[in-house]
Amino acid sequence: MLKKIALSTFAILLSAFCISAQIEAPKLSPVPSTENQQRLIMQGIVLHDNKDYEGAIRKYEEALSENSDSVEAIWEMCLSYSAKGDHQKSLELAYRGARYKSRLLTAFYTTAANCLDDMGDSKRAIEFYDAAIKISPDDALPHYNIAICYLRIGKQEEARKSVKRAVILNPNHAGSNLLLGNIFYNGGYRTPALLALSRFLVLEPKSERSVSAYKSVLKVLQGGVSVDDKSGNINIMVEKSPKNDEGDFGTIDLALGLSKAADSLEQNKGKTKSQLAVEQLDTFLSILSEIDQKENRSKFVFKYYVPYFSEMKRRSFVEPFYYYISRSGDDPDVKTWLEGNFRRVNEFLSWSRQYQWPRVEK
């Protein structure tokens, strides 16, 4: 069983196999498992799924004692050692499996890279991720994993580039949208962070990861606005030299602050914070949709995220969108609204699931 790691075909493997000189091309041919060996492997998988990793490993060892060239048994044992936290043994098995010309080669490379990264050898891990990417360039997972590895060694630009590719290849991978949103947020890209983190929350609205992502979204929506306790004056923090390598969001960032400042207007008194947030987002997305994109058309965020949110605004889904992504917050009004607007939420989610994300260049 592959367990979330996509397979490359053998034809792709042969045609695309051009990797680091330190990683040798596989030379061995696997031997198919017999019926008894398949039975042992399946028994091991059941034990693994029940978290009995030692029992699973014994089953795989029994299968390998009959057929040492069974890549399926090597792969499953590699996973079980990884699950029990023995990265060194898992790495050894990944190396062993990578000697075979099989459809599992990408998976072995990715697992080897994961182990190396967990063991602190990020440089070597990147070599294996690169090898996996060269074999299966359209598999999003190695791009996502290598981005995490780049972040660990402080290579922010490389991480951002890699995770963008992961998002393009698999728009529905929540982790990739979260990672990109956090990179934007920590890098001071306010609007890009808001868009990427909001997309993550559409995919994963209520989990441990959602809590911190939602808090970041609320901080961005604050728009740099602060109120002086003594005078009551409203202050809006504006970046003197805003970053524009992801696009010119200066006007949009300012709009966030102005729309947040509008909360204090007389006409908005008595409204709940959720109602105010919906109105703020609606105003923000109107500006985002209408802003002149002449200088931004080549930028990833404008090509990838902006059309989704512009279409959301056009279809009047801003309200169900906001309440849905707010499920991990502590506002009791959110639960009440969701319970009373089940149909609108489902209409929004149905549209979102069917939305065709563009296969743009980074």
Secondary structure as UniProt FT lines:
FT   TURN            3..4
FT   HELIX           10..16
FT   TURN            21..22
FT   HELIX           35..49
FT   TURN            50..51
FT   HELIX           53..66
FT   TURN            68..69
FT   HELIX           71..83
FT   TURN            84..85
FT   HELIX           87..97
FT   TURN            98..99
FT   TURN            103..104
FT   HELIX           105..118
FT   TURN            119..120
FT   HELIX           122..135
FT   TURN            137..138
FT   HELIX           140..152
FT   TURN            153..154
FT   HELIX           156..169
FT   TURN            171..172
FT   HELIX           174..186
FT   TURN            187..188
FT   HELIX           190..203
FT   HELIX           208..221
FT   TURN            222..224
FT   STRAND          225..227
FT   TURN            229..231
FT   STRAND          234..236
FT   TURN            245..246
FT   HELIX           250..261
FT   HELIX           262..264
FT   HELIX           266..268
FT   TURN            269..270
FT   HELIX           273..290
FT   TURN            294..298
FT   HELIX           300..314
FT   TURN            315..316
FT   HELIX           318..325
FT   TURN            326..328
FT   HELIX           332..340
FT   HELIX           342..354
//
